[in-house]
Amino acid sequence: MNGSPVMNKRVQTLKYFIADFLSAFISWNVAAYHFKQYLITYPRNEGISASPYQVYYCGLILVPVFWLLLYSLSGYYKDVYRKSRLSELLQTIGNTFIGVVVLFLILDGKLNLYLYNDSLYALYFFSHFLITYIPRFIITTITAKQIRRGKIGFNTLIIGSNAKAVDTYLEIKDQARRNGNIFVGFIDVDDKTKNLLSEYMKHLGSIDNIRNVISGHKIEEVIIAIESSEHHLINRIINKLIESDVVIKAIPSIHDILTGKVKMNSILSMPLILVSHQLMPAWQENVKNILDFTIAFLALLITLPLTLFLIVGISITSPGPVFYSHERIGRYGKPFTIYKFRSMHTGAEKNGPELSSKNDDRITRFGRFMRRTRFDEIPNFYNVLKGDMSLVGPRPERKYFIDKIVEKEPHYMHLLKVKPGITSWGQVQYGYAENVEQMVARLKYDLIYLDNMSLYVDLKIIIYTILTILKRKGV
């Protein structure tokens, strides 16, 4: 593969980005001519709030930017090397329809141009669609050919080392069309001295060092090809892989096929189960990120007077720093520094990490007030602005406590698929945990959240959190 995978993806995204900008620019010029002719023909539009020329010149930049934002929001620029031309066609049609409707609503409703003419709608829709889709089709087709010829690919790791792993490797290698897998090696699951797959590729270690192998070899795709006798290890393997942002695929069993778990992505490719990290549709995830940033910024701005009051209150009632920070674990196991207002006496954890309780004498009197109202978590909004956290998501924990939770419940690692949050379903339903047992009991609510993630669920959690704060039910 030429160049680094990250740089290649950026260049590929830029190709689509530039093509879409130029397409939107050209289609706007095509439509603007007919808009002008329509406005000249029908004098009933003399009372418009902007002249056709003003609208045209403003639209030269604003309209292409509008389309790029719409495409980004829909997730079009995500995973640019794994595009299907059929899904791209359908997505372009859908985006064009939504975009045309929104633009005409702006032109008609806000600028009073009164472009109520079916032919104008149809003209702009079809011209924009064709001028947009043709360059996309060309770029995607060229990319697909480069993948089939092996000029572009994804560093791939096989988990497994025996007969099934060998069969999987040979079937993928010999299939009619390449799908971009560049096999850099394999890891075994049972530390056997003899691995059949070692005749075909490099042995890179065992499942205990998966994370180091993935980061060290810039792995983008992992294929799980273990024997039936090794299926008891599947949860352990998946839990290890959750800490890495890679595409995970697995060899399906007959049971998987009969229960409909195998989804066909390509007619000519080997059937594999895709284990997806994406728990929300791309557009909802993008909207969630936009809302996180916007609400966090507004929250910090609105609470500025309260923040000044809390700073004074902490300084007067307890000696020591105003803010408290320490390391927590975020998405894909990445550590980050979380910020809170200090609610405990200085040196409260001199004997090591310890969870707080309702009658914890380490909490200051003013700190107890902040905890009941959750004012101590206002600095968390700064973490949201930085992108470390979300408004809604499983609460982040320290590695010390994560290790203890995983000993009792390995499925905790699934929470690392998403950004941690200021509030969560687990916190709304269960509240703060005072020990590891309670943290494990709260886990089921956060796992349910992962299965039901949506903007609607986030909104409900935020509402219930606000009600909890108003009722002063915080610990």
N, C-alpha and C positions, 0 to 999 in steps of 0.2 A: 504494500500500500504506500502510495506517495504521500509524504508529509504526515503530520500528526492527525489522528482522528478528529480532534477538537477543531483544528484549523480547517480541515476539509468540510466539516459540518457548517462552519461559519461561512465559508465561501459558497457552499451550496445554498444556504439560506439567503445569502446576499443575491444570488442569481434570481431566485423566485421574487425576492423583495423588489429588485430593480425592474424586473419584467412586469410585475403587478403595478408598480408606480407608473411606468410608461404606458401600460395598457389603460389604466384609469385616466391618465392625462389625455390620451388620444380619443378614447370613447367620450370624454367630456366635451372635447372640441367638436366631435361629430354631432353630439346631441345639442350643443349650444347653438349651432347654426340653425337647426330646426326650431329650437326654442325661440330664437330671435325672429324667424319668419312667422311663427305662430303669433307672437306678440304684436308684430306689425300688422298682421292680417286682421286681428280682432281688437278694435279700439276700445272695447269695454274694460280694458286693463289700464286705463289712464291713471287710475288712483293707486297704482302699485307703490310700495314703500322703497323700492330700489330699481334703478334702471337696468335693462338687460345687460348693458356693458359692465356695470358694476358687479352684477351677479357673475358674469362670465369671468372677469379678471380675478375676482376673489376665489372662484371655483377652480382656477388653474392649479392652485396649491392645496386648498382646503379639501376639495373633493377627492384627489388621490390619497391625501392623508386619512380622510374618513374611511376609504376602502381598505387601506393598510391596517388601520385599527380594527376594522371589522374582521379581516382575515386573521389577524393575530388573536383576537378574542375567540374566534371559532376553533383555534388550534391548528390552523393550516400549516404554520411554519414549524410545527413540532415533528420530530422524527422525519427529516427531509429525505433520508436515504431509503426509507421503507414505504414509499408511496405506491398505492395501487391506482392505475389509470382509470379504472371504473369508479372507484370511490372518489377520486379526484374530480371526475366529471360530475358526479352527483353533488359533491360538496360545492363545486363552483356554481352549479345551477341554484342550489339553495341559498348560498351567500349572495348571489346576484339578485335573486328575488327579494330577499330581506333588505339589501342595500338600496335597491331602486325604490322600494316602498318608503323607506325612511327618508331618502333624499327628496322624493316628491312631496312628502308630508312637510318637510322643512321649507321647500320652495313655495308650496301652496299656503301652508298655515302660517309660517313665520314671515315670509317675504311678500305674501299676498300676490304671487304671480298668477294664481288661478290657472294652473296647467291641467285642467280637467279634460284631457283628450286621450282616448284609448290608444290612438296611433303613436302619440309621443311616448307613452309608457312602453308600448311594445318596441318602438324603435330603440329607445335607450337600453331596454332589457337585452334585446338580441345583439345589439352592437357591442355593449359592454361584455356580455358573455363570450361572444366569439373572439373579440380582441384580447380578452383575458385568458381564455382556455387554450387557444392555439399555442402561445409561448410556453404555457405550463406543460402542455402535452409534449412539446419538443424537448424541454428540459428533462422531464420525467422519463421519456423514451430513451434519450441519450444516456441518462444515469443507469437505467435498467440494462442497457447494452454493456456499459462499463462494468457493471456488477457481474453479468454473465461471462464476460471475458476475463474476470479476475483483476481488473484494474482498480476497482473499489471493493472493499470488503470490511467485515467486522471481525476483530480478533475474538476467537471463540474458544471456550474451555469446555471439555467434556468431563462430567463427573461420573465416574465408573471406569472399570478397567478390564472387564472380562468379555464374555461372548456377546452380550447385548450391546456393549459399548463398541466393540469391533464391528458388529453388523450395522449399527447406526452410522458409524464413521464411513464405512464403505458404501452404504446406500446413499448418503448425502454426497459423497465424493463422486459417485458414478451416475447421479441422477441427470436427466436430460438437460436441465437448465441449472446453472449455479445460482445459489441464492445469497452469495456473499460471505459465506463462512470461511474464515481463514483460521485453521486450527493451529493454535500455538502450543497445545499440550493437554494433558489430562491429570486429574487427581483421583486417587483411589479412596474407597470408603472403609476399608477393613485392614489397611496396612499389610497387605500380602506382599511377600517377597517376589512373587511371580505375577506379572500383569500382562495379559495377552495384548493389550493395546500399546504396550511399550515397543512393539515391533513397528508401529506406524507413526508414533509421535512421542514427544518428550514427557517424561513423568515429572510433574511439578510439585508433588507432595500429597498431603491428605486433607480431609475436610476441616481439620483443626486450623489450617493456615489458609483457608479459602480467601479471606479478605486480603491478605498480603499478596497472594498470587494474582488476584483480580487487579489490585492497584499497581503492582509491579509490572505486569504484562499488558496493562491498559485493555483489559477484557471488556467487551461490549455485549457479548451474548454467552449464555451458559446453557448447555444441553445436559439434562440429567438422564443418564442411560445406565441405570443400575439393574441388577438381577432381581428376580422375584424374592429371593431369599434375603435381599437387602432392603426391602421396602419398609421395614420397621425404622429405618434411618431417615426416611423421607422428611419427616417433620424437623429433624435436627438439621438436615441440609437446607431446607427452605428457611429456617430461622437464621442460619448463618448467612444466607444470600440476601436476606432482607436489608442487611446493613450496607449493601452495595447497590448502586443505581445501574443495574444491568438488565437486559432482556433475558428472562428465564423460560426455557422450554423443557418439556419432559416427554419421554416416550410413553404413549398411552397403552393401557392394558385393554383387554376385551371388555372389561367392566366399564372402563372410561368411555369406550366407543358406544356401548349399548345405552349408557345413561346420558349420552349427548354432550359429554365434556369436550369432545374433539371438534373444534371449529376449523373448517377448511379455509386457509388463507390463499393457497395457490393450487391450481389444478395439477401442476407437475412436481410439486415439492413433497417431501416426506411428511406424512401427517404427524403433527406434534401438538401437545397441549401448551398453550401460552399462559404462563403464570404472570398475570399483569400486576404492576405496581399501581396502575391508574385506577383509583376507586371512584372518581367522579368523571363525568364527561369533560372533555378539554375546555369547552366554553365555560362550564360552571367553575372549573378550577381557576381559570383566568379571571373570571368575575370575582371569585373569592379573594384572589390576590389583590385585585384592584380595591375591593371593599376593605380588606385588611389595612392596606396602606392609607386609604382615605380616612377611615374611621379612627385609626390610631393617631394620625396627624391632628385631626379635629379634637380628639379626646385630650391629647397633650396640650393643645391650645386652650380648650375650654376649662380644663382643670388647673390651669396655671395659677390662679389665685389660691385654690385649694392646696396646690403643691407648695406654695410659699408658706401657707399656714402650717402644713405638716413639717416642713423643714424647721420652722421656728419651734414647733411643739416638740420635735425629737431632740433638738439642741438643748432646749430648756430642761426637759424631764430626764435626760439620760446622757452622760458623757460618752463621747465617741463619735464615729463618722455617721453622717445622715443616711448614706446609702449602704446597702449590703449587697455584695456580689459574690458569686461562686460559679463553678463550672457545672453545667448540666448537659445531658445528652439529647441531641436534636435528631432531625430526619437523617435516615441512613446511618445512624450511630455517630454523627459528627458532633463533637463537643462545641459548646458555645458558652459565653458568660451571660448569666441572667442577672438582672438588676431589680432590686426591691428597696423600699424604705426599710431601714433597720427597725425591727420591732422587738428585738431581744437585747439583753445587756451585752456589752462588749465581752468577747471571749466565751460566749455561751457554748461553743463547740470545741473547747480546748481539749476535750477527751475524745474527740472524733465525731463523725456525723451522727446525728440523733434527731428523730422526728419529734415534733412538738405535740402536746396534748392540751386538753381543755384547762387543766389546772397547772400548767407548766410555769414554775416559778422563774424561769429564764426570761419570760416575756415581761416587758415593762408595762406599766399601767397605761401609758399612752399607746404602746404597741398593741395592747389588748383592744383598745378602741379602734385602731387601724385595721386589725384583723377581723373584727366583727363587721366592719363596713367594707373590708377588702381594699381600703385605701393604700395599704402597704404595697399593693400590686400595680399601682399606677405606672411606675417605671417600666413595667412589662411592655407597655405600649411602645417604648423605645426599641425593645427587642423585635416587636412586630415591624416597625419601620425598617430595621436592619435586615429583615427577612429571615431571622432565626426562628420566629414564632408566628402563629396565626392567632386570630381572635378566638377561634374555636378549634379545639384539638385536644388529644390526651395531654394531661399535665406533664411537663418534663421532669425527669428524676435525675438524681446523681447516680453515677456509675456504681457507687458502693451499694446503693439500694437496688439498682437494676440487677446486679449480680445475685443478690439475695432472692429477689422475686423470681428470676429465671430458674433458680434451683428448685423452686416449688411449682412454677408455671412457665415452661419454656415459650408458650404462645405469646408472652409479653412482647417478644421481639417483633411481632406483627405491628405493634404500635409505632415502630420506627419507620413505617411506610409513609407516614404523613408528618407534617410539621406539628410540633407540640403547640398547645394553645394556652391562652390566659384562663379560659374556662373550658369545661368539657362535660360530656354527658355523665361521665363517672362522678364528677364533682357535684353536679346538680342532683343526681340520684342518691349518691352515697355520702358526699361531703369530704372533709379532710380525713386522711388516714393517720392513725396514731402509731401503727406498727406495721410490720411486713405482712402479717396475716390480713389486716384490713386493706392493705394495698392490693393484695391478691384478690380479695373479695370484690374490690372496686373494679378490677381489671375487666370483668365480664361486661360491664356497661360500656367501657371504651371499645371493646371488641365488637359489641353490637353497633356502636357508632360507625366503625369502619365499614360494616356491611350495609349501612343506611345513609352514608354520607351524601348530603345534598345541601343546596343553599337554603331550602325550606327547613331542614333539620337544624342547620346552624342558627337560623333565625329563632326557632323555638328555644334552643339552648340559651341564646343571648337573652331572650325575654324572661325565661325562668331564672337566669342568673341575676338579672336586674331585680326581679321580685324577691329573690333570696337576700340581696343586699338591702333592699328597702325594709325587709322584715328583720334585718340584722341577725341572720342565722349563721354568719361566718364564725369560724373557730376563734 
